[in-house]
Amino acid sequence: MKIIGMTLSAGQDAGLGPFLLIWSLLALVIGSGLATKTWSSRFKDFVVTGLASQQPLSPRQAERIRRAKRMPAGFARFIGGTFAVAGAVALPVSVMMLMRH
């Protein structure tokens, strides 16, 4: 944070480095959590509960709920793993961007 403050106080643009650093950390943490069985099942339950709470249920919404219930747990784990890998790749890139500035 000190580097970012010094860069901004010197009148230079911080660029995308700070944004990429925050995004990569969030993607790494949330993606790693979502890649586990526990969090992927909780995410699936969260989606199904959120869809079911909408009133009144139309036939289209009922079909969405049925599709969400049939969604395999591996789908959420795949998305979480993808985010974790993207965060792991973006983290050193963001550090290099901050150090170059």
Backbone atoms as SQL, in Angstrom:
CREATE TABLE atoms (id INTEGER PRIMARY KEY, chain TEXT, resi INTEGER, resn TEXT, atom TEXT, x REAL, y REAL, z REAL);
INSERT INTO atoms VALUES
  (1, 'A', 1, 'MET', 'N', 0.816, -1.185, 0.000),
  (2, 'A', 1, 'MET', 'CA', 0.000, 0.000, 0.000),
  (3, 'A', 1, 'MET', 'C', 0.866, 1.259, 0.000),
  (4, 'A', 2, 'LYS', 'N', 2.034, 1.169, 0.632),
  (5, 'A', 2, 'LYS', 'CA', 2.912, 2.328, 0.678),
  (6, 'A', 2, 'LYS', 'C', 3.385, 2.706, -0.726),
  (7, 'A', 3, 'ILE', 'N', 3.638, 1.684, -1.550),
  (8, 'A', 3, 'ILE', 'CA', 4.076, 1.942, -2.921),
  (9, 'A', 3, 'ILE', 'C', 2.979, 2.661, -3.695),
  (10, 'A', 4, 'ILE', 'N', 1.739, 2.228, -3.517),
  (11, 'A', 4, 'ILE', 'CA', 0.618, 2.852, -4.220),
  (12, 'A', 4, 'ILE', 'C', 0.453, 4.300, -3.772),
  (13, 'A', 5, 'GLY', 'N', 0.563, 4.533, -2.453),
  (14, 'A', 5, 'GLY', 'CA', 0.439, 5.900, -1.939),
  (15, 'A', 5, 'GLY', 'C', 1.544, 6.798, -2.450),
  (16, 'A', 6, 'MET', 'N', 2.769, 6.274, -2.499),
  (17, 'A', 6, 'MET', 'CA', 3.882, 7.072, -3.002),
  (18, 'A', 6, 'MET', 'C', 3.709, 7.375, -4.484),
  (19, 'A', 7, 'THR', 'N', 3.216, 6.404, -5.236),
  (20, 'A', 7, 'THR', 'CA', 3.009, 6.612, -6.669),
  (21, 'A', 7, 'THR', 'C', 1.954, 7.677, -6.916),
  (22, 'A', 8, 'LEU', 'N', 0.853, 7.595, -6.185),
  (23, 'A', 8, 'LEU', 'CA', -0.220, 8.564, -6.380),
  (24, 'A', 8, 'LEU', 'C', 0.183, 9.962, -5.894),
  (25, 'A', 9, 'SER', 'N', 0.951, 10.052, -4.796),
  (26, 'A', 9, 'SER', 'CA', 1.361, 11.364, -4.295),
  (27, 'A', 9, 'SER', 'C', 2.380, 12.022, -5.218),
  (28, 'A', 10, 'ALA', 'N', 3.104, 11.237, -6.000),
  (29, 'A', 10, 'ALA', 'CA', 4.078, 11.791, -6.933),
  (30, 'A', 10, 'ALA', 'C', 3.414, 12.264, -8.219),
  (31, 'A', 11, 'GLY', 'N', 2.091, 12.076, -8.316),
  (32, 'A', 11, 'GLY', 'CA', 1.375, 12.543, -9.495),
  (33, 'A', 11, 'GLY', 'C', 1.402, 11.576, -10.650),
  (34, 'A', 12, 'GLN', 'N', 1.853, 10.344, -10.392),
  (35, 'A', 12, 'GLN', 'CA', 1.881, 9.350, -11.455),
  (36, 'A', 12, 'GLN', 'C', 0.628, 8.494, -11.377),
  (37, 'A', 13, 'ASP', 'N', 0.241, 7.962, -12.497),
  (38, 'A', 13, 'ASP', 'CA', -0.907, 7.066, -12.544),
  (39, 'A', 13, 'ASP', 'C', -0.462, 5.689, -12.067),
  (40, 'A', 14, 'ALA', 'N', -1.256, 5.083, -11.193),
  (41, 'A', 14, 'ALA', 'CA', -0.906, 3.771, -10.668),
  (42, 'A', 14, 'ALA', 'C', -1.140, 2.672, -11.695),
  (43, 'A', 15, 'GLY', 'N', -1.913, 2.938, -12.715),
  (44, 'A', 15, 'GLY', 'CA', -2.159, 1.943, -13.744),
  (45, 'A', 15, 'GLY', 'C', -3.083, 0.839, -13.258),
  (46, 'A', 16, 'LEU', 'N', -2.973, -0.307, -13.904),
  (47, 'A', 16, 'LEU', 'CA', -3.824, -1.433, -13.575),
  (48, 'A', 16, 'LEU', 'C', -3.252, -2.330, -12.486),
  (49, 'A', 17, 'GLY', 'N', -2.061, -2.050, -12.027),
  (50, 'A', 17, 'GLY', 'CA', -1.401, -2.901, -11.031),
  (51, 'A', 17, 'GLY', 'C', -2.204, -3.127, -9.762),
  (52, 'A', 18, 'PRO', 'N', -2.664, -2.064, -9.084),
  (53, 'A', 18, 'PRO', 'CA', -3.443, -2.279, -7.855),
  (54, 'A', 18, 'PRO', 'C', -4.747, -3.030, -8.096),
  (55, 'A', 19, 'PHE', 'N', -5.446, -2.703, -9.172),
  (56, 'A', 19, 'PHE', 'CA', -6.685, -3.412, -9.488),
  (57, 'A', 19, 'PHE', 'C', -6.412, -4.883, -9.746),
  (58, 'A', 20, 'LEU', 'N', -5.382, -5.167, -10.520),
  (59, 'A', 20, 'LEU', 'CA', -5.046, -6.556, -10.845),
  (60, 'A', 20, 'LEU', 'C', -4.610, -7.317, -9.598),
  (61, 'A', 21, 'LEU', 'N', -3.903, -6.643, -8.693),
  (62, 'A', 21, 'LEU', 'CA', -3.482, -7.288, -7.452),
  (63, 'A', 21, 'LEU', 'C', -4.688, -7.679, -6.605),
  (64, 'A', 22, 'ILE', 'N', -5.626, -6.757, -6.435),
  (65, 'A', 22, 'ILE', 'CA', -6.828, -7.054, -5.635),
  (66, 'A', 22, 'ILE', 'C', -7.654, -8.129, -6.317),
  (67, 'A', 23, 'TRP', 'N', -7.828, -8.030, -7.630),
  (68, 'A', 23, 'TRP', 'CA', -8.617, -9.026, -8.349),
  (69, 'A', 23, 'TRP', 'C', -7.976, -10.400, -8.239),
  (70, 'A', 24, 'SER', 'N', -6.658, -10.476, -8.396),
  (71, 'A', 24, 'SER', 'CA', -5.991, -11.780, -8.356),
  (72, 'A', 24, 'SER', 'C', -6.098, -12.415, -6.975),
  (73, 'A', 25, 'LEU', 'N', -5.973, -11.611, -5.924),
  (74, 'A', 25, 'LEU', 'CA', -6.122, -12.166, -4.575),
  (75, 'A', 25, 'LEU', 'C', -7.537, -12.664, -4.330),
  (76, 'A', 26, 'LEU', 'N', -8.531, -11.879, -4.742),
  (77, 'A', 26, 'LEU', 'CA', -9.922, -12.311, -4.572),
  (78, 'A', 26, 'LEU', 'C', -10.217, -13.563, -5.400),
  (79, 'A', 27, 'ALA', 'N', -9.754, -13.593, -6.635),
  (80, 'A', 27, 'ALA', 'CA', -9.990, -14.762, -7.485),
  (81, 'A', 27, 'ALA', 'C', -9.307, -15.997, -6.917),
  (82, 'A', 28, 'LEU', 'N', -8.125, -15.836, -6.375),
  (83, 'A', 28, 'LEU', 'CA', -7.395, -16.962, -5.807),
  (84, 'A', 28, 'LEU', 'C', -8.106, -17.507, -4.574),
  (85, 'A', 29, 'VAL', 'N', -8.522, -16.624, -3.680),
  (86, 'A', 29, 'VAL', 'CA', -9.164, -17.061, -2.436),
  (87, 'A', 29, 'VAL', 'C', -10.560, -17.629, -2.704),
  (88, 'A', 30, 'ILE', 'N', -11.383, -16.897, -3.436),
  (89, 'A', 30, 'ILE', 'CA', -12.753, -17.349, -3.686),
  (90, 'A', 30, 'ILE', 'C', -12.756, -18.578, -4.598),
  (91, 'A', 31, 'GLY', 'N', -11.912, -18.576, -5.612),
  (92, 'A', 31, 'GLY', 'CA', -11.838, -19.732, -6.511),
  (93, 'A', 31, 'GLY', 'C', -11.351, -20.979, -5.805),
  (94, 'A', 32, 'SER', 'N', -10.375, -20.837, -4.916),
  (95, 'A', 32, 'SER', 'CA', -9.898, -21.994, -4.158),
  (96, 'A', 32, 'SER', 'C', -10.981, -22.529, -3.237),
  (97, 'A', 33, 'GLY', 'N', -11.739, -21.628, -2.636),
  (98, 'A', 33, 'GLY', 'CA', -12.838, -22.074, -1.783),
  (99, 'A', 33, 'GLY', 'C', -13.931, -22.763, -2.566),
  (100, 'A', 34, 'LEU', 'N', -14.274, -22.205, -3.727),
  (101, 'A', 34, 'LEU', 'CA', -15.336, -22.775, -4.545),
  (102, 'A', 34, 'LEU', 'C', -14.924, -24.107, -5.161),
  (103, 'A', 35, 'ALA', 'N', -13.644, -24.355, -5.273),
  (104, 'A', 35, 'ALA', 'CA', -13.163, -25.609, -5.844),
  (105, 'A', 35, 'ALA', 'C', -13.285, -26.780, -4.869),
  (106, 'A', 36, 'THR', 'N', -13.598, -26.505, -3.617),
  (107, 'A', 36, 'THR', 'CA', -13.767, -27.584, -2.647),
  (108, 'A', 36, 'THR', 'C', -15.197, -28.119, -2.706),
  (109, 'A', 37, 'LYS', 'N', -15.384, -29.343, -2.233),
  (110, 'A', 37, 'LYS', 'CA', -16.716, -29.960, -2.253),
  (111, 'A', 37, 'LYS', 'C', -17.694, -29.205, -1.363),
  (112, 'A', 38, 'THR', 'N', -17.234, -28.756, -0.215),
  (113, 'A', 38, 'THR', 'CA', -18.118, -28.082, 0.728),
  (114, 'A', 38, 'THR', 'C', -18.662, -26.788, 0.149),
  (115, 'A', 39, 'TRP', 'N', -17.776, -25.932, -0.352),
  (116, 'A', 39, 'TRP', 'CA', -18.219, -24.640, -0.857),
  (117, 'A', 39, 'TRP', 'C', -18.993, -24.758, -2.157),
  (118, 'A', 40, 'SER', 'N', -18.659, -25.745, -2.998),
  (119, 'A', 40, 'SER', 'CA', -19.412, -25.899, -4.240),
  (120, 'A', 40, 'SER', 'C', -20.840, -26.361, -3.954),
  (121, 'A', 41, 'SER', 'N', -21.025, -27.230, -2.961),
  (122, 'A', 41, 'SER', 'CA', -22.388, -27.641, -2.621),
  (123, 'A', 41, 'SER', 'C', -23.149, -26.491, -1.957),
  (124, 'A', 42, 'ARG', 'N', -22.470, -25.688, -1.146),
  (125, 'A', 42, 'ARG', 'CA', -23.121, -24.514, -0.552),
  (126, 'A', 42, 'ARG', 'C', -23.526, -23.505, -1.625),
  (127, 'A', 43, 'PHE', 'N', -22.669, -23.321, -2.630),
  (128, 'A', 43, 'PHE', 'CA', -22.983, -22.404, -3.718),
  (129, 'A', 43, 'PHE', 'C', -24.199, -22.891, -4.494),
  (130, 'A', 44, 'LYS', 'N', -24.249, -24.188, -4.757),
  (131, 'A', 44, 'LYS', 'CA', -25.394, -24.758, -5.466),
  (132, 'A', 44, 'LYS', 'C', -26.670, -24.554, -4.654),
  (133, 'A', 45, 'ASP', 'N', -26.615, -24.816, -3.351),
  (134, 'A', 45, 'ASP', 'CA', -27.787, -24.609, -2.492),
  (135, 'A', 45, 'ASP', 'C', -28.202, -23.140, -2.463),
  (136, 'A', 46, 'PHE', 'N', -27.220, -22.246, -2.460),
  (137, 'A', 46, 'PHE', 'CA', -27.491, -20.805, -2.467),
  (138, 'A', 46, 'PHE', 'C', -28.234, -20.391, -3.735),
  (139, 'A', 47, 'VAL', 'N', -27.794, -20.912, -4.876),
  (140, 'A', 47, 'VAL', 'CA', -28.433, -20.578, -6.149),
  (141, 'A', 47, 'VAL', 'C', -29.860, -21.126, -6.192),
  (142, 'A', 48, 'VAL', 'N', -30.030, -22.375, -5.780),
  (143, 'A', 48, 'VAL', 'CA', -31.363, -22.988, -5.812),
  (144, 'A', 48, 'VAL', 'C', -32.303, -22.256, -4.862),
  (145, 'A', 49, 'THR', 'N', -31.837, -21.919, -3.658),
  (146, 'A', 49, 'THR', 'CA', -32.667, -21.202, -2.692),
  (147, 'A', 49, 'THR', 'C', -33.033, -19.812, -3.210),
  (148, 'A', 50, 'GLY', 'N', -32.081, -19.128, -3.822),
  (149, 'A', 50, 'GLY', 'CA', -32.348, -17.800, -4.365),
  (150, 'A', 50, 'GLY', 'C', -33.364, -17.838, -5.489),
  (151, 'A', 51, 'LEU', 'N', -33.272, -18.844, -6.342),
  (152, 'A', 51, 'LEU', 'CA', -34.245, -18.960, -7.427),
  (153, 'A', 51, 'LEU', 'C', -35.629, -19.316, -6.892),
  (154, 'A', 52, 'ALA', 'N', -35.671, -20.155, -5.872),
  (155, 'A', 52, 'ALA', 'CA', -36.962, -20.585, -5.324),
  (156, 'A', 52, 'ALA', 'C', -37.649, -19.488, -4.525),
  (157, 'A', 53, 'SER', 'N', -36.908, -18.508, -4.050),
  (158, 'A', 53, 'SER', 'CA', -37.500, -17.458, -3.220),
  (159, 'A', 53, 'SER', 'C', -38.258, -16.410, -4.032),
  (160, 'A', 54, 'GLN', 'N', -38.114, -16.433, -5.349),
  (161, 'A', 54, 'GLN', 'CA', -38.805, -15.462, -6.198),
  (162, 'A', 54, 'GLN', 'C', -40.275, -15.857, -6.311),
  (163, 'A', 55, 'GLN', 'N', -41.135, -14.918, -6.029),
  (164, 'A', 55, 'GLN', 'CA', -42.577, -15.188, -6.064),
  (165, 'A', 55, 'GLN', 'C', -43.227, -14.283, -7.090),
  (166, 'A', 56, 'PRO', 'N', -44.221, -14.622, -7.764),
  (167, 'A', 56, 'PRO', 'CA', -44.767, -15.973, -7.946),
  (168, 'A', 56, 'PRO', 'C', -43.927, -16.742, -8.959),
  (169, 'A', 57, 'LEU', 'N', -43.942, -18.051, -8.849),
  (170, 'A', 57, 'LEU', 'CA', -43.148, -18.887, -9.742),
  (171, 'A', 57, 'LEU', 'C', -43.865, -19.081, -11.071),
  (172, 'A', 58, 'SER', 'N', -43.211, -18.700, -12.118),
  (173, 'A', 58, 'SER', 'CA', -43.739, -18.948, -13.453),
  (174, 'A', 58, 'SER', 'C', -43.198, -20.296, -13.928),
  (175, 'A', 59, 'PRO', 'N', -43.750, -20.854, -14.987),
  (176, 'A', 59, 'PRO', 'CA', -43.213, -22.120, -15.505),
  (177, 'A', 59, 'PRO', 'C', -41.744, -22.003, -15.909),
  (178, 'A', 60, 'ARG', 'N', -41.372, -20.840, -16.388),
  (179, 'A', 60, 'ARG', 'CA', -39.970, -20.625, -16.776),
  (180, 'A', 60, 'ARG', 'C', -39.055, -20.658, -15.551),
  (181, 'A', 61, 'GLN', 'N', -39.484, -20.017, -14.461),
  (182, 'A', 61, 'GLN', 'CA', -38.679, -20.020, -13.238),
  (183, 'A', 61, 'GLN', 'C', -38.617, -21.416, -12.625),
  (184, 'A', 62, 'ALA', 'N', -39.714, -22.164, -12.711),
  (185, 'A', 62, 'ALA', 'CA', -39.712, -23.534, -12.194),
  (186, 'A', 62, 'ALA', 'C', -38.715, -24.394, -12.965),
  (187, 'A', 63, 'GLU', 'N', -38.617, -24.180, -14.269),
  (188, 'A', 63, 'GLU', 'CA', -37.642, -24.925, -15.078),
  (189, 'A', 63, 'GLU', 'C', -36.217, -24.542, -14.690),
  (190, 'A', 64, 'ARG', 'N', -35.974, -23.267, -14.408),
  (191, 'A', 64, 'ARG', 'CA', -34.640, -22.832, -13.967),
  (192, 'A', 64, 'ARG', 'C', -34.248, -23.496, -12.656),
  (193, 'A', 65, 'ILE', 'N', -35.209, -23.622, -11.745),
  (194, 'A', 65, 'ILE', 'CA', -34.934, -24.264, -10.457),
  (195, 'A', 65, 'ILE', 'C', -34.597, -25.734, -10.675),
  (196, 'A', 66, 'ARG', 'N', -35.355, -26.415, -11.533),
  (197, 'A', 66, 'ARG', 'CA', -35.075, -27.832, -11.814),
  (198, 'A', 66, 'ARG', 'C', -33.697, -27.996, -12.440),
  (199, 'A', 67, 'ARG', 'N', -33.334, -27.094, -13.360),
  (200, 'A', 67, 'ARG', 'CA', -32.001, -27.182, -13.977),
  (201, 'A', 67, 'ARG', 'C', -30.902, -26.904, -12.964),
  (202, 'A', 68, 'ALA', 'N', -31.135, -25.965, -12.052),
  (203, 'A', 68, 'ALA', 'CA', -30.126, -25.663, -11.036),
  (204, 'A', 68, 'ALA', 'C', -29.936, -26.845, -10.080),
  (205, 'A', 69, 'LYS', 'N', -31.022, -27.546, -9.764),
  (206, 'A', 69, 'LYS', 'CA', -30.914, -28.717, -8.892),
  (207, 'A', 69, 'LYS', 'C', -30.179, -29.859, -9.573),
  (208, 'A', 70, 'ARG', 'N', -30.327, -29.964, -10.895),
  (209, 'A', 70, 'ARG', 'CA', -29.659, -31.030, -11.646),
  (210, 'A', 70, 'ARG', 'C', -28.204, -30.709, -11.975),
  (211, 'A', 71, 'MET', 'N', -27.779, -29.483, -11.743),
  (212, 'A', 71, 'MET', 'CA', -26.411, -29.087, -12.070),
  (213, 'A', 71, 'MET', 'C', -25.419, -29.952, -11.281),
  (214, 'A', 72, 'PRO', 'N', -24.471, -30.569, -11.944),
  (215, 'A', 72, 'PRO', 'CA', -23.512, -31.396, -11.217),
  (216, 'A', 72, 'PRO', 'C', -22.595, -30.535, -10.345),
  (217, 'A', 73, 'ALA', 'N', -22.157, -31.111, -9.225),
  (218, 'A', 73, 'ALA', 'CA', -21.283, -30.378, -8.308),
  (219, 'A', 73, 'ALA', 'C', -19.941, -30.061, -8.966),
  (220, 'A', 74, 'GLY', 'N', -19.553, -30.871, -9.919),
  (221, 'A', 74, 'GLY', 'CA', -18.293, -30.650, -10.602),
  (222, 'A', 74, 'GLY', 'C', -18.260, -29.364, -11.406),
  (223, 'A', 75, 'PHE', 'N', -19.419, -28.868, -11.809),
  (224, 'A', 75, 'PHE', 'CA', -19.471, -27.625, -12.582),
  (225, 'A', 75, 'PHE', 'C', -18.975, -26.441, -11.756),
  (226, 'A', 76, 'ALA', 'N', -19.487, -26.312, -10.531),
  (227, 'A', 76, 'ALA', 'CA', -19.043, -25.218, -9.655),
  (228, 'A', 76, 'ALA', 'C', -17.580, -25.395, -9.278),
  (229, 'A', 77, 'ARG', 'N', -17.156, -26.632, -9.095),
  (230, 'A', 77, 'ARG', 'CA', -15.745, -26.879, -8.764),
  (231, 'A', 77, 'ARG', 'C', -14.841, -26.514, -9.937),
  (232, 'A', 78, 'PHE', 'N', -15.296, -26.770, -11.157),
  (233, 'A', 78, 'PHE', 'CA', -14.523, -26.400, -12.346),
  (234, 'A', 78, 'PHE', 'C', -14.381, -24.882, -12.451),
  (235, 'A', 79, 'ILE', 'N', -15.485, -24.170, -12.235),
  (236, 'A', 79, 'ILE', 'CA', -15.440, -22.706, -12.292),
  (237, 'A', 79, 'ILE', 'C', -14.512, -22.166, -11.197),
  (238, 'A', 80, 'GLY', 'N', -14.617, -22.721, -9.986),
  (239, 'A', 80, 'GLY', 'CA', -13.742, -22.288, -8.896),
  (240, 'A', 80, 'GLY', 'C', -12.275, -22.543, -9.206),
  (241, 'A', 81, 'GLY', 'N', -11.978, -23.704, -9.761),
  (242, 'A', 81, 'GLY', 'CA', -10.597, -24.015, -10.129),
  (243, 'A', 81, 'GLY', 'C', -10.065, -23.090, -11.207),
  (244, 'A', 82, 'THR', 'N', -10.930, -22.745, -12.158),
  (245, 'A', 82, 'THR', 'CA', -10.526, -21.820, -13.217),
  (246, 'A', 82, 'THR', 'C', -10.194, -20.443, -12.639),
  (247, 'A', 83, 'PHE', 'N', -11.049, -19.968, -11.720),
  (248, 'A', 83, 'PHE', 'CA', -10.768, -18.683, -11.085),
  (249, 'A', 83, 'PHE', 'C', -9.488, -18.741, -10.251),
  (250, 'A', 84, 'ALA', 'N', -9.256, -19.855, -9.561),
  (251, 'A', 84, 'ALA', 'CA', -8.049, -19.975, -8.746),
  (252, 'A', 84, 'ALA', 'C', -6.792, -19.953, -9.613),
  (253, 'A', 85, 'VAL', 'N', -6.836, -20.645, -10.732),
  (254, 'A', 85, 'VAL', 'CA', -5.680, -20.641, -11.638),
  (255, 'A', 85, 'VAL', 'C', -5.461, -19.250, -12.231),
  (256, 'A', 86, 'ALA', 'N', -6.548, -18.590, -12.618),
  (257, 'A', 86, 'ALA', 'CA', -6.414, -17.232, -13.161),
  (258, 'A', 86, 'ALA', 'C', -5.845, -16.279, -12.112),
  (259, 'A', 87, 'GLY', 'N', -6.278, -16.420, -10.857),
  (260, 'A', 87, 'GLY', 'CA', -5.735, -15.589, -9.788),
  (261, 'A', 87, 'GLY', 'C', -4.271, -15.876, -9.525),
  (262, 'A', 88, 'ALA', 'N', -3.900, -17.167, -9.595),
  (263, 'A', 88, 'ALA', 'CA', -2.500, -17.534, -9.367),
  (264, 'A', 88, 'ALA', 'C', -1.601, -17.008, -10.483),
  (265, 'A', 89, 'VAL', 'N', -2.113, -16.936, -11.699),
  (266, 'A', 89, 'VAL', 'CA', -1.320, -16.405, -12.809),
  (267, 'A', 89, 'VAL', 'C', -1.244, -14.884, -12.731),
  (268, 'A', 90, 'ALA', 'N', -2.353, -14.241, -12.362),
  (269, 'A', 90, 'ALA', 'CA', -2.396, -12.781, -12.345),
  (270, 'A', 90, 'ALA', 'C', -1.639, -12.177, -11.168),
  (271, 'A', 91, 'LEU', 'N', -1.465, -12.934, -10.091),
  (272, 'A', 91, 'LEU', 'CA', -0.793, -12.388, -8.909),
  (273, 'A', 91, 'LEU', 'C', 0.650, -11.962, -9.195),
  (274, 'A', 92, 'PRO', 'N', 1.514, -12.816, -9.743),
  (275, 'A', 92, 'PRO', 'CA', 2.883, -12.340, -10.027),
  (276, 'A', 92, 'PRO', 'C', 2.928, -11.254, -11.102),
  (277, 'A', 93, 'VAL', 'N', 1.976, -11.306, -12.036),
  (278, 'A', 93, 'VAL', 'CA', 1.931, -10.265, -13.070),
  (279, 'A', 93, 'VAL', 'C', 1.635, -8.912, -12.432),
  (280, 'A', 94, 'SER', 'N', 0.686, -8.884, -11.492),
  (281, 'A', 94, 'SER', 'CA', 0.341, -7.615, -10.845),
  (282, 'A', 94, 'SER', 'C', 1.492, -7.097, -9.991),
  (283, 'A', 95, 'VAL', 'N', 2.211, -7.991, -9.330),
  (284, 'A', 95, 'VAL', 'CA', 3.362, -7.561, -8.529),
  (285, 'A', 95, 'VAL', 'C', 4.438, -6.969, -9.430),
  (286, 'A', 96, 'MET', 'N', 4.662, -7.592, -10.581),
  (287, 'A', 96, 'MET', 'CA', 5.657, -7.063, -11.514),
  (288, 'A', 96, 'MET', 'C', 5.220, -5.698, -12.070),
  (289, 'A', 97, 'MET', 'N', 3.915, -5.541, -12.301),
  (290, 'A', 97, 'MET', 'CA', 3.418, -4.249, -12.783),
  (291, 'A', 97, 'MET', 'C', 3.621, -3.167, -11.723),
  (292, 'A', 98, 'LEU', 'N', 3.416, -3.514, -10.452),
  (293, 'A', 98, 'LEU', 'CA', 3.616, -2.528, -9.383),
  (294, 'A', 98, 'LEU', 'C', 5.096, -2.192, -9.206),
  (295, 'A', 99, 'MET', 'N', 5.950, -3.157, -9.345),
  (296, 'A', 99, 'MET', 'CA', 7.380, -2.921, -9.166),
  (297, 'A', 99, 'MET', 'C', 7.971, -2.135, -10.337),
  (298, 'A', 100, 'ARG', 'N', 7.415, -2.293, -11.516),
  (299, 'A', 100, 'ARG', 'CA', 7.933, -1.585, -12.685),
  (300, 'A', 100, 'ARG', 'C', 7.561, -0.109, -12.645),
  (301, 'A', 101, 'HIS', 'N', 6.444, 0.203, -12.015),
  (302, 'A', 101, 'HIS', 'CA', 5.991, 1.598, -11.969),
  (303, 'A', 101, 'HIS', 'C', 6.859, 2.348, -11.074);
